[in-house]
Amino acid sequence: MSNIDVLLGLQWGDEGKGKIVDFLTPNYDIIARFQGGPNAGHTLEFEGTKHVLNIIPSGIFHKEKQNIIGNGVLVDPFIFEREIIGLRSKNLTPTKNLFISKKAHLILPSHRMLDASNEKAKGKQKIGSTLKGIGPAYTDKVARIGLRVGDILKNNWIELYNELKNAHLRLLNSLDDNFDSFLIENMSFYEYEEKWLNSLNTLKEFELIDSEYFINNALKEGKKVLAEGAQGSMLDIDFGSYPFVTSSNTITSGVCSGLGVAPSKIGRVFGLCKAYCTRVGSGPFPTELFDQTGEKLRQIGREYGSTTGRSRRCGWIDLPALNYACMLNGVTDLVVMKIDVLNDFSQINICTKYVIDEKQTSQIPYSLSDNIELVYEQYKGWQGNLCGISSYNDLPKELKDYIEAIEKHTGVKVAIISTSPDREDTIFKVNI
């Protein structure tokens, strides 16, 4: 019997999970998404082409591998259909290797309206929602009134849909008299709803499965499964920088509830971090840089959301936050992404501790407030191009010093280093 390995982000998302899932997929039989929804954007680059996935697992480009959208994922059929059209334009046949959990919850058009209304009502306190309907859909799930993928097969589907939609519209009417002026994908609510309902036909083309049985039976057969996370650990609903978080559990424990596997089945945990830090939207970000250095990171790193297009806030790597994420996830293997973004820096800083009330600490406080002072260690930059380097031993000494400092402070070995967005520019420090 096999264990299920996990790959997830350790910061505020956008760590480059799509590339590494795609890169590791040849080592696995099944790739399974366990949480999140179309608010996630996993970017893959190979053969000179950029690919962005929102809901579909990042192993989909490997035709011989099975991909599963697990029960913990939210599915918007309209966005799903758009992804499928994109895959088919690349001569892929996703109906052959993509399976969808019947228990995955649906994002309705009215969920997206509620998301926009809620964010508008927050004013300056808005959390920076992607307005994809994630929060309202998870709210309905917890309130036990949500609709799931398996419900579209029921004879009374339209009745169930209209009942929930009308409840949402009544709530919207009480919150905002002008809610019907909101646009979804540049369409009115009813225009979008028509396309959304039609997109259910694409969803029905796929095999809808009891994913918990599918995955556990695969593990019994000795198949290798990789669980793919979305967002990042610092956006976890319980342990992230609340309330500026997403609406699901983004950490390793979310694999158990998001795919239906026992904790004892968890194997290796690949935790991804950038060589620096970024964050999209509102919320605390202790190491954020507001100067030319921050802008330089943004420009070199092309730090703009693959789903939203929003510019990302940038700063130095935050080791107290990284240690926290490693602890929560039980990380066995660190993966350092976008190291090449630091190629031109003569000096690189690492935040090793916080100072709170004049006391140094390496622990994350209850509230990541503005009263935190930072303790930095400075490292000399390597100031050179990494193109063509395929062995860790051939990397510049200064870069290896930087990597080994991360290992020293986290107590976790770095297994993989990414030196460009392309899948080929990936260096193994240890055997996988």
C-alpha positions as CSV (number, residue, x, y, z in Angstrom):
1,M,0.0,0.0,0.0
2,S,1.3,3.4,-1.0
3,N,1.1,6.7,0.9
4,I,-0.1,10.0,-0.6
5,D,2.5,12.7,-1.1
6,V,1.6,16.3,-0.8
7,L,2.7,19.5,-2.6
8,L,1.6,22.9,-1.3
9,G,2.6,26.5,-0.8
10,L,4.2,27.8,2.4
11,Q,3.7,31.5,1.9
12,W,0.8,33.7,0.7
13,G,0.3,31.8,-2.5
14,D,1.8,32.2,-5.9
15,E,4.9,30.1,-5.0
16,G,5.0,28.3,-8.3
17,K,3.2,25.1,-7.4
18,G,2.0,24.5,-11.0
19,K,5.5,24.2,-12.4
20,I,6.7,21.7,-9.7
21,V,3.5,19.5,-9.9
22,D,4.0,19.3,-13.7
23,F,7.7,18.5,-13.2
24,L,7.0,15.8,-10.6
25,T,4.0,14.3,-12.4
26,P,6.1,11.6,-14.2
27,N,6.9,10.1,-10.8
28,Y,3.2,9.6,-10.0
29,D,0.1,7.8,-11.3
30,I,-2.5,10.3,-10.0
31,I,-2.5,14.1,-9.4
32,A,-5.4,15.2,-7.1
33,R,-6.4,18.8,-6.2
34,F,-7.7,18.9,-2.6
35,Q,-9.0,22.4,-2.0
36,G,-9.5,25.9,-3.4
37,G,-11.2,26.8,-6.7
38,P,-10.9,29.2,-9.6
39,N,-9.3,31.8,-7.4
40,A,-6.1,29.8,-7.8
41,G,-3.9,30.3,-10.9
42,H,-1.3,27.6,-11.5
43,T,1.1,28.7,-14.2
44,L,3.2,26.2,-16.2
45,E,5.7,27.0,-18.9
46,F,7.3,24.5,-21.3
47,E,8.2,24.3,-25.0
48,G,8.1,28.1,-25.1
49,T,4.4,28.3,-24.1
50,K,2.7,29.5,-21.0
51,H,-0.3,27.7,-19.6
52,V,-2.6,28.8,-16.7
53,L,-4.9,26.4,-14.9
54,N,-7.5,27.4,-12.3
55,I,-9.4,24.3,-11.3
56,I,-7.8,21.5,-13.2
57,P,-4.8,19.7,-11.6
58,S,-1.4,20.6,-13.0
59,G,-0.7,17.0,-14.2
60,I,-3.2,17.3,-17.0
61,F,-0.6,17.8,-19.7
62,H,0.7,14.3,-19.1
63,K,-1.8,12.3,-21.1
64,E,-0.9,8.9,-19.4
65,K,-1.6,10.3,-15.9
66,Q,-4.9,10.5,-14.1
67,N,-6.0,13.8,-12.6
68,I,-8.7,14.2,-10.0
69,I,-10.7,17.3,-8.8
70,G,-11.3,16.3,-5.2
71,N,-14.3,16.9,-3.0
72,G,-12.6,19.8,-1.2
73,V,-12.4,21.8,-4.4
74,L,-15.0,24.4,-5.6
75,V,-16.0,24.0,-9.3
76,D,-17.4,26.9,-11.4
77,P,-18.7,25.1,-14.5
78,F,-18.3,28.2,-16.7
79,I,-14.6,28.6,-15.8
80,F,-14.1,24.9,-16.0
81,E,-15.5,24.8,-19.5
82,R,-13.2,27.6,-20.5
83,E,-10.2,25.6,-19.3
84,I,-11.4,22.5,-21.1
85,I,-11.7,24.5,-24.4
86,G,-8.1,25.8,-23.9
87,L,-6.8,22.2,-23.3
88,R,-8.6,20.9,-26.4
89,S,-7.1,23.7,-28.4
90,K,-3.7,22.1,-27.5
91,N,-4.8,18.7,-28.9
92,L,-5.5,17.3,-25.4
93,T,-8.4,15.0,-24.6
94,P,-9.1,15.7,-21.0
95,T,-12.2,13.4,-20.8
96,K,-9.7,10.5,-20.9
97,N,-7.6,11.4,-17.8
98,L,-9.6,13.9,-15.7
99,F,-12.1,12.8,-13.1
100,I,-14.3,14.9,-10.9
101,S,-15.6,14.2,-7.4
102,K,-19.4,14.1,-7.1
103,K,-18.9,15.7,-3.7
104,A,-17.1,18.8,-5.0
105,H,-19.3,21.9,-4.4
106,L,-20.5,24.2,-7.2
107,I,-20.0,27.9,-7.4
108,L,-23.3,29.4,-8.7
109,P,-23.6,32.7,-10.6
110,S,-25.3,34.1,-7.5
111,H,-22.3,33.2,-5.4
112,R,-20.2,35.6,-7.5
113,M,-22.8,38.3,-7.0
114,L,-22.7,37.8,-3.2
115,D,-18.9,37.9,-3.3
116,A,-19.0,41.3,-5.1
117,S,-21.6,42.7,-2.8
118,N,-19.8,41.5,0.4
119,E,-16.5,43.0,-0.8
120,K,-18.1,46.3,-1.7
121,A,-19.8,46.5,1.8
122,K,-16.4,46.1,3.5
123,G,-15.1,49.4,2.0
124,K,-11.6,50.0,3.3
125,Q,-11.7,46.8,5.2
126,K,-12.0,44.6,2.1
127,I,-9.9,41.5,2.1
128,G,-8.9,41.6,-1.6
129,S,-11.3,38.9,-2.8
130,T,-10.8,37.6,-6.4
131,L,-14.6,37.9,-6.7
132,K,-14.8,34.3,-7.9
133,G,-17.5,33.4,-5.4
134,I,-15.2,31.3,-3.2
135,G,-16.3,32.6,0.2
136,P,-20.0,32.5,-0.4
137,A,-19.8,29.0,-1.8
138,Y,-17.8,27.7,1.1
139,T,-20.3,29.5,3.4
140,D,-23.1,27.5,1.9
141,K,-21.2,24.3,2.2
142,V,-20.7,24.8,5.9
143,A,-24.3,26.0,6.3
144,R,-25.4,22.7,4.6
145,I,-27.3,24.3,1.8
146,G,-24.7,24.1,-1.0
147,L,-25.1,22.2,-4.2
148,R,-22.6,19.6,-5.3
149,V,-21.4,18.3,-8.7
150,G,-23.4,15.1,-8.2
151,D,-26.6,17.2,-7.9
152,I,-26.6,18.1,-11.6
153,L,-27.5,14.4,-12.3
154,K,-30.7,14.6,-10.3
155,N,-34.1,14.8,-11.9
156,N,-35.0,17.8,-9.8
157,W,-31.7,19.7,-10.4
158,I,-33.3,22.9,-11.8
159,E,-35.6,23.0,-8.8
160,L,-32.7,22.7,-6.4
161,Y,-30.7,25.3,-8.4
162,N,-33.6,27.9,-8.5
163,E,-34.3,27.4,-4.8
164,L,-30.7,28.3,-3.8
165,K,-30.4,31.0,-6.4
166,N,-33.6,32.7,-5.3
167,A,-32.4,32.6,-1.7
168,H,-29.2,34.4,-2.8
169,L,-31.1,37.0,-4.7
170,R,-33.3,37.8,-1.8
171,L,-30.2,38.3,0.4
172,L,-28.6,40.4,-2.3
173,N,-31.7,42.6,-2.5
174,S,-31.5,43.3,1.2
175,L,-27.8,44.1,1.0
176,D,-27.6,46.3,-2.1
177,D,-30.4,47.9,-4.1
178,N,-28.1,48.1,-7.1
179,F,-26.8,44.5,-7.0
180,D,-28.2,43.7,-10.4
181,S,-25.7,46.3,-11.9
182,F,-22.8,44.0,-11.0
183,L,-21.2,42.3,-14.0
184,I,-19.8,38.8,-14.0
185,E,-17.1,38.2,-16.7
186,N,-18.4,41.4,-18.3
187,M,-21.9,40.1,-18.5
188,S,-25.1,40.8,-16.7
189,F,-26.2,38.2,-14.1
190,Y,-28.8,36.6,-16.5
191,E,-26.5,36.6,-19.4
192,Y,-23.8,34.8,-17.3
193,E,-26.4,32.5,-15.8
194,E,-27.5,31.3,-19.3
195,K,-23.9,30.5,-20.2
196,W,-23.3,28.9,-16.8
197,L,-26.2,26.5,-17.2
198,N,-25.1,25.6,-20.7
199,S,-21.6,24.9,-19.4
200,L,-23.0,22.0,-17.2
201,N,-23.2,20.0,-20.4
202,T,-19.4,20.1,-20.6
203,L,-19.2,19.0,-16.9
204,K,-21.4,16.0,-17.7
205,E,-19.0,14.8,-20.4
206,F,-16.5,13.8,-17.6
207,E,-16.6,10.8,-15.3
208,L,-18.1,11.9,-12.0
209,I,-16.6,9.7,-9.3
210,D,-16.7,8.9,-5.6
211,S,-13.2,10.2,-5.3
212,E,-12.5,9.0,-1.8
213,Y,-13.0,5.4,-2.9
214,F,-11.1,6.0,-6.2
215,I,-8.0,7.4,-4.3
216,N,-8.0,4.9,-1.5
217,N,-8.3,2.0,-3.8
218,A,-5.5,3.4,-5.9
219,L,-3.3,3.5,-2.8
220,K,-4.2,-0.1,-1.9
221,E,-3.0,-1.1,-5.4
222,G,0.3,0.6,-4.8
223,K,-0.3,3.5,-7.1
224,K,1.5,6.8,-6.4
225,V,-0.7,9.8,-5.7
226,L,0.4,13.4,-5.4
227,A,-2.1,15.8,-3.7
228,E,-1.9,19.3,-5.1
229,G,-2.8,22.4,-3.0
230,A,-3.8,25.9,-4.0
231,Q,-3.1,29.3,-2.4
232,G,-0.6,29.1,0.5
233,S,-0.3,28.1,4.1
234,M,-0.4,31.7,5.3
235,L,-3.9,32.0,3.8
236,D,-5.3,29.0,5.6
237,I,-8.7,29.7,7.1
238,D,-7.6,28.6,10.6
239,F,-3.8,29.3,10.7
240,G,-3.3,32.1,8.2
241,S,-3.3,35.9,8.7
242,Y,-7.0,36.0,9.6
243,P,-9.3,37.5,8.4
244,F,-7.2,38.2,5.3
245,V,-7.3,34.5,4.3
246,T,-9.0,32.2,1.9
247,S,-12.0,30.1,2.9
248,S,-10.5,26.6,3.0
249,N,-7.7,24.7,4.7
250,T,-4.6,25.1,2.6
251,I,-2.3,23.0,4.8
252,T,-1.5,19.3,4.8
253,S,-4.5,18.4,7.1
254,G,-6.8,19.7,4.3
255,V,-5.6,16.8,2.2
256,C,-7.4,14.4,4.6
257,S,-10.8,16.2,4.4
258,G,-10.3,17.4,0.8
259,L,-9.7,14.0,-0.7
260,G,-11.0,11.6,2.0
261,V,-7.7,9.9,3.1
262,A,-6.6,9.1,6.6
263,P,-3.8,11.1,8.3
264,S,-1.7,7.9,8.4
265,K,-1.6,7.8,4.6
266,I,0.3,11.1,4.3
267,G,3.8,10.5,3.0
268,R,6.3,13.2,1.8
269,V,5.3,16.8,2.0
270,F,6.8,19.1,-0.5
271,G,6.6,22.7,0.7
272,L,7.2,25.5,-1.8
273,C,8.5,28.9,-1.0
274,K,9.8,31.7,-3.2
275,A,13.4,32.9,-2.6
276,Y,11.6,36.1,-1.5
277,C,8.0,36.8,-0.5
278,T,4.9,38.1,-2.3
279,R,1.3,38.7,-1.4
280,V,-1.8,39.7,-3.4
281,G,-4.6,41.9,-1.9
282,S,-5.0,43.2,1.6
283,G,-3.6,41.9,4.9
284,P,-0.4,42.0,6.9
285,F,3.0,41.4,5.2
286,P,5.8,42.0,7.7
287,T,8.7,42.0,5.2
288,E,7.0,44.0,2.5
289,L,9.3,46.5,0.7
290,F,7.8,49.8,-0.4
291,D,11.0,51.1,-2.1
292,Q,12.9,50.5,-5.3
293,T,14.0,47.1,-4.2
294,G,10.4,45.9,-3.9
295,E,9.6,47.3,-7.3
296,K,12.7,45.6,-8.7
297,L,11.5,42.2,-7.3
298,R,8.1,42.8,-8.8
299,Q,9.4,43.7,-12.3
300,I,12.1,41.0,-12.5
301,G,9.8,38.3,-11.0
302,R,6.8,39.3,-13.2
303,E,4.8,39.5,-10.0
304,Y,1.3,39.9,-11.4
305,G,-1.5,37.5,-10.7
306,S,-2.1,34.7,-13.3
307,T,-5.8,34.7,-12.5
308,T,-6.5,38.4,-11.5
309,G,-3.7,40.3,-13.2
310,R,-3.2,42.3,-10.0
311,S,0.3,43.4,-9.0
312,R,1.8,41.5,-6.1
313,R,3.3,43.1,-3.0
314,C,7.0,42.0,-2.7
315,G,9.5,41.7,0.1
316,W,12.4,39.7,1.5
317,I,11.9,36.1,2.7
318,D,10.3,35.8,6.1
319,L,11.7,32.8,8.1
320,P,9.4,33.0,11.1
321,A,6.5,32.7,8.8
322,L,8.3,29.9,6.8
323,N,9.1,28.0,10.0
324,Y,5.5,28.3,11.1
325,A,4.3,26.9,7.8
326,C,6.8,24.0,7.9
327,M,5.6,23.1,11.4
328,L,1.9,23.2,10.4
329,N,2.5,21.1,7.3
330,G,5.1,18.6,8.5
331,V,7.2,19.6,5.5
332,T,9.8,16.9,4.6
333,D,11.2,18.6,1.5
334,L,11.6,22.3,0.8
335,V,11.3,23.6,-2.8
336,V,12.8,27.1,-3.4
337,M,11.3,28.8,-6.4
338,K,12.3,31.8,-8.5
339,I,15.8,31.9,-7.2
340,D,16.8,33.5,-10.5
341,V,14.8,36.7,-9.6
342,L,17.7,37.5,-7.2
343,N,20.4,37.1,-9.8
344,D,21.1,40.9,-10.0
345,F,21.0,41.7,-6.3
346,S,24.4,42.5,-4.7
347,Q,22.8,42.1,-1.2
348,I,20.0,39.8,-0.1
349,N,18.2,40.0,3.2
350,I,16.7,37.2,5.3
351,C,14.2,38.0,8.1
352,T,15.2,35.7,10.9
353,K,13.2,37.1,13.9
354,Y,10.5,39.5,14.9
355,V,10.8,42.1,17.7
356,I,7.5,42.5,19.5
357,D,7.3,44.7,22.6
358,E,11.1,44.9,22.6
359,K,11.4,41.1,22.8
360,Q,12.9,39.0,20.0
361,T,10.8,36.0,18.8
362,S,10.7,33.5,16.0
363,Q,7.1,32.8,16.6
364,I,4.2,34.2,14.6
365,P,2.0,36.3,16.9
366,Y,-1.8,36.1,17.2
367,S,-2.0,39.2,15.1
368,L,0.6,40.2,12.5
369,S,0.3,43.8,13.4
370,D,2.2,46.9,12.2
371,N,4.1,46.9,15.5
372,I,6.5,44.2,14.4
373,E,10.1,45.1,14.0
374,L,12.3,42.8,11.9
375,V,15.7,41.3,12.5
376,Y,17.6,40.7,9.2
377,E,20.7,38.7,8.3
378,Q,22.5,40.0,5.2
379,Y,23.9,37.7,2.5
380,K,26.1,38.5,-0.5
381,G,24.4,38.1,-3.9
382,W,25.8,35.9,-6.6
383,Q,25.2,38.5,-9.4
384,G,25.3,36.1,-12.2
385,N,23.0,34.2,-14.7
386,L,22.0,30.6,-13.7
387,C,21.1,29.6,-17.2
388,G,22.4,26.2,-18.2
389,I,23.3,25.1,-14.7
390,S,21.8,21.7,-14.0
391,S,23.7,20.5,-10.9
392,Y,23.6,22.0,-7.3
393,N,27.4,21.7,-7.0
394,D,27.8,24.0,-10.0
395,L,25.7,26.8,-8.5
396,P,27.6,30.0,-7.2
397,K,28.9,29.7,-3.7
398,E,26.9,32.8,-2.6
399,L,23.6,31.1,-3.8
400,K,24.5,27.9,-1.9
401,D,25.2,29.9,1.2
402,Y,21.7,31.5,0.8
403,I,20.1,28.1,0.4
404,E,22.0,26.6,3.3
405,A,20.9,29.5,5.5
406,I,17.3,28.7,4.8
407,E,18.0,25.0,5.7
408,K,19.7,26.0,8.9
409,H,16.9,28.2,10.1
410,T,14.0,25.9,9.1
411,G,15.7,22.6,9.9
412,V,14.3,21.2,6.7
413,K,16.5,20.2,3.7
414,V,16.0,21.9,0.4
415,A,15.2,19.2,-2.2
416,I,14.5,21.3,-5.4
417,I,15.6,24.7,-6.7
418,S,13.8,26.4,-9.6
419,T,16.0,28.7,-11.7
420,S,13.4,29.8,-14.3
421,P,9.6,29.4,-15.1
422,D,10.5,26.6,-17.6
423,R,10.0,23.0,-16.4
424,E,13.5,22.2,-17.6
425,D,15.2,24.7,-15.4
426,T,14.9,22.7,-12.2
427,I,17.8,21.5,-10.0
428,F,17.6,18.6,-7.6
429,K,19.6,19.0,-4.4
430,V,18.6,15.6,-3.1
431,N,17.1,12.6,-4.7
432,I,13.3,12.5,-5.1
